[in-house]
Amino acid sequence: MTQQEPAGISPAQVRAELAEWVGQYWDPAMALHDWRVLLLESGWAVPSWPLRWHGRGLPAWADELVGSELLRLGAVGIPVGSGTWLAAPTILAHGGDDLRERLLRPILTGEQTWCQLFSEPGAGSDLAGLSTSAVLDGDTWVINGQKVWNTSAHHADLGMLLARTDRDVPKHQGITYFVLPMKQHGVEVRQLRQMNFHASFNEVFLTEARIPKDNVIGAVGQGWTAALTTLAYERRFSALHRPSYSPASGRALDEARAEADDHFATYSWYPQRAGRPDLIIEHARAAGVADDPVIRQAIARLLTLHRVSVWTAERARAARALGARPGAEGSIGKLAASTIARESARVHAMIAGAKGMLTGPDSALGGVIAEVLMSVPGQSIAGGTDEIQKNILAEKVLGLPGEVRVDKDIPYSQIKHRG
Ligand SMILES: Cc1cc2nc3c(=O)[nH]c(=O)nc-3n(C[C@H](O)[C@H](O)[C@H](O)COP(=O)(O)OP(=O)(O)OC[C@H]3O[C@@H](n4cnc5c(N)ncnc54)[C@H](O)[C@@H]3O)c2cc1C
């Protein structure tokens, strides 16, 4: 990807230029879609992207700055969701011009939503061991297999699908990255109910599902490289933030709020998944144990961990602002988030005692604590488990010897347990 960075542009200049443009074009009464088309055409949608692909060739820091400035000015930015956060940067980095032409625009206007179809019952951490197959039949790929834990697959238009196109090469080499149209006969999506009673995930059964021949991101058999890009962005966006839209009225704002409500309904338990360290002091006070020395020490330890991880995230943000691609700091941040979530759940449990197991209005913090206790385990699994993050840090950051991977270099078809 080539970037034309205007030399020496400062954040203050970007802010001023954006404010002038918003002053001229933003009208809350317009349709959200029409506003997003204006954002695209002006290059303010993703200002760090190249001019040809809806950007302005600005430095990497401009995306975050413009996103928050649009909100501050009372306007709306690009949609939230895995299309914007995962599919779009992957397509920009690895897709051909035809795919960029067809797919980036509807992602950035919010016309098409996406889900990630990577994990399988037998391939999670060992994602490259996946067995869903894709066979070319004339102008169409025919897909058979099963995916699982696919967040939001029940309302997505398109899926980022990894499937095996060659069984006679080592497992990482025979994978292709497809764009799967979800609304078709061969795709059956079944929602899964979690132990915290929410249903954010799905199993996706693919039976003779069809994909047009050209819906391939990167080259056939080279899907692993593009998948690594998606995974790197996934670690970076593991914290989901709902945009704080202006409370003013207007069609564009109403539609943006409805879009966010719809999207974040799936993620309503994610704050609880992160352990709710923000509620810990309130919880201790409400339970009358804020002066208990053991509880106070546990709270101090938790909030210290939390504060340090905020600094790490700020360091990562500063590195990105200088144009660095997402890297090891994503794994550090993700691991820290898991540690904090578990520690926070432990301290909430110390405070609540057995009452922490109760749900409903009479229970600790109106049932929030019970939801924390049942949601926190997911934090250590989603987007790569804690153990896998540790492997990445050991190898990529600390330079320790690589994990023994006995099936890495032999053809996939000869890996024993695959038969
Ligand atoms: C909240 C949430 C959202 C998710 N969203 C999606 C989604 O949208 N799309 C999608 O495709 N998937 C999604 N997933 C699936 C997720 O990516 C997988 O669950 C994850 O990669 C782990 O795979 P697994 O469940 O098969 O566990 P396994 O890989 O079977 O792991 C089992 C245990 O073995 C350990 N382990 C495995 N390999 C190693 C190793 N080499 N070294 C040390 N320990 C190891 C693991 O750490 C874990 O403790 C989601 C999961 C969660 C919890």
The ligand as an SDF file (V2000), in Angstrom:
LIG
                    3D

 53 58  0  0  0  0  0  0  0  0999 V2000
  -15.7720  -14.0560   23.2210 C   0  0  0  0  0  0  0  0  0  0  0  0
  -15.2420  -14.8540   22.0190 C   0  0  0  0  0  0  0  0  0  0  0  0
  -15.4380  -14.3680   20.7140 C   0  0  0  0  0  0  0  0  0  0  0  0
  -14.9670  -15.1100   19.6140 C   0  0  0  0  0  0  0  0  0  0  0  0
  -15.2450  -14.6470   18.3520 N   0  0  0  0  0  0  0  0  0  0  0  0
  -14.8450  -15.3960   17.2740 C   0  0  0  0  0  0  0  0  0  0  0  0
  -15.1950  -14.9840   15.9480 C   0  0  0  0  0  0  0  0  0  0  0  0
  -15.9170  -13.9930   15.7400 O   0  0  0  0  0  0  0  0  0  0  0  0
  -14.7640  -15.7240   14.8970 N   0  0  0  0  0  0  0  0  0  0  0  0
  -14.0010  -16.8520   15.0710 C   0  0  0  0  0  0  0  0  0  0  0  0
  -13.6250  -17.4590   14.0630 O   0  0  0  0  0  0  0  0  0  0  0  0
  -13.6760  -17.2890   16.3190 N   0  0  0  0  0  0  0  0  0  0  0  0
  -14.0890  -16.5950   17.4250 C   0  0  0  0  0  0  0  0  0  0  0  0
  -13.7880  -17.0300   18.7040 N   0  0  0  0  0  0  0  0  0  0  0  0
  -13.0300  -18.2820   18.8520 C   0  0  0  0  0  0  0  0  0  0  0  0
  -11.6220  -18.0900   19.4080 C   0  0  0  0  0  0  0  0  0  0  0  0
  -10.7790  -17.4970   18.4430 O   0  0  0  0  0  0  0  0  0  0  0  0
  -11.1070  -19.4810   19.8240 C   0  0  0  0  0  0  0  0  0  0  0  0
  -11.9600  -19.9370   20.8560 O   0  0  0  0  0  0  0  0  0  0  0  0
   -9.6780  -19.4250   20.3140 C   0  0  0  0  0  0  0  0  0  0  0  0
   -8.7950  -19.1950   19.2390 O   0  0  0  0  0  0  0  0  0  0  0  0
   -9.2470  -20.7260   21.0390 C   0  0  0  0  0  0  0  0  0  0  0  0
   -9.5260  -21.8510   20.2750 O   0  0  0  0  0  0  0  0  0  0  0  0
  -10.2980  -23.0940   20.9030 P   0  0  0  0  0  0  0  0  0  0  0  0
  -11.5300  -22.5880   21.5570 O   0  0  0  0  0  0  0  0  0  0  0  0
  -10.4380  -24.1180   19.8130 O   0  0  0  0  0  0  0  0  0  0  0  0
   -9.3480  -23.6650   22.0440 O   0  0  0  0  0  0  0  0  0  0  0  0
   -8.0280  -24.6330   21.8770 P   0  0  0  0  0  0  0  0  0  0  0  0
   -7.2320  -24.0940   20.7610 O   0  0  0  0  0  0  0  0  0  0  0  0
   -8.6000  -26.0150   21.6920 O   0  0  0  0  0  0  0  0  0  0  0  0
   -7.3470  -24.4570   23.2210 O   0  0  0  0  0  0  0  0  0  0  0  0
   -7.6860  -25.2040   24.4010 C   0  0  0  0  0  0  0  0  0  0  0  0
   -6.6420  -24.8770   25.4880 C   0  0  0  0  0  0  0  0  0  0  0  0
   -5.3330  -25.3440   25.0650 O   0  0  0  0  0  0  0  0  0  0  0  0
   -4.3960  -24.2800   25.1090 C   0  0  0  0  0  0  0  0  0  0  0  0
   -3.4380  -24.3830   23.9810 N   0  0  0  0  0  0  0  0  0  0  0  0
   -3.7540  -24.6860   22.6910 C   0  0  0  0  0  0  0  0  0  0  0  0
   -2.6270  -24.6700   21.9420 N   0  0  0  0  0  0  0  0  0  0  0  0
   -1.5940  -24.3440   22.7560 C   0  0  0  0  0  0  0  0  0  0  0  0
   -0.2000  -24.1500   22.5700 C   0  0  0  0  0  0  0  0  0  0  0  0
    0.3600  -24.2990   21.3630 N   0  0  0  0  0  0  0  0  0  0  0  0
    0.5640  -23.7890   23.6270 N   0  0  0  0  0  0  0  0  0  0  0  0
   -0.0040  -23.6580   24.8770 C   0  0  0  0  0  0  0  0  0  0  0  0
   -1.3270  -23.8200   25.1220 N   0  0  0  0  0  0  0  0  0  0  0  0
   -2.1060  -24.1670   24.0770 C   0  0  0  0  0  0  0  0  0  0  0  0
   -5.2350  -23.0110   24.9480 C   0  0  0  0  0  0  0  0  0  0  0  0
   -4.5650  -21.8770   25.4640 O   0  0  0  0  0  0  0  0  0  0  0  0
   -6.4900  -23.3730   25.7410 C   0  0  0  0  0  0  0  0  0  0  0  0
   -6.2740  -23.1620   27.1130 O   0  0  0  0  0  0  0  0  0  0  0  0
  -14.2600  -16.3340   19.8110 C   0  0  0  0  0  0  0  0  0  0  0  0
  -14.0790  -16.8270   21.1330 C   0  0  0  0  0  0  0  0  0  0  0  0
  -14.5820  -16.1210   22.2250 C   0  0  0  0  0  0  0  0  0  0  0  0
  -14.3870  -16.6900   23.6180 C   0  0  0  0  0  0  0  0  0  0  0  0
  1  2  1  0
  2  3  1  0
  2 52  2  0
  3  4  2  0
  4  5  1  0
  4 50  1  0
  5  6  2  0
  6  7  1  0
  6 13  1  0
  7  8  2  0
  7  9  1  0
  9 10  1  0
 10 11  2  0
 10 12  1  0
 12 13  2  0
 13 14  1  0
 14 15  1  0
 14 50  1  0
 15 16  1  0
 16 17  1  0
 16 18  1  0
 18 19  1  0
 18 20  1  0
 20 21  1  0
 20 22  1  0
 22 23  1  0
 23 24  1  0
 24 25  2  0
 24 26  1  0
 24 27  1  0
 27 28  1  0
 28 29  2  0
 28 30  1  0
 28 31  1  0
 31 32  1  0
 32 33  1  0
 33 34  1  0
 33 48  1  0
 34 35  1  0
 35 36  1  0
 35 46  1  0
 36 37  1  0
 36 45  1  0
 37 38  2  0
 38 39  1  0
 39 40  1  0
 39 45  2  0
 40 41  1  0
 40 42  2  0
 42 43  1  0
 43 44  2  0
 44 45  1  0
 46 47  1  0
 46 48  1  0
 48 49  1  0
 50 51  2  0
 51 52  1  0
 52 53  1  0
M  END
$$$$
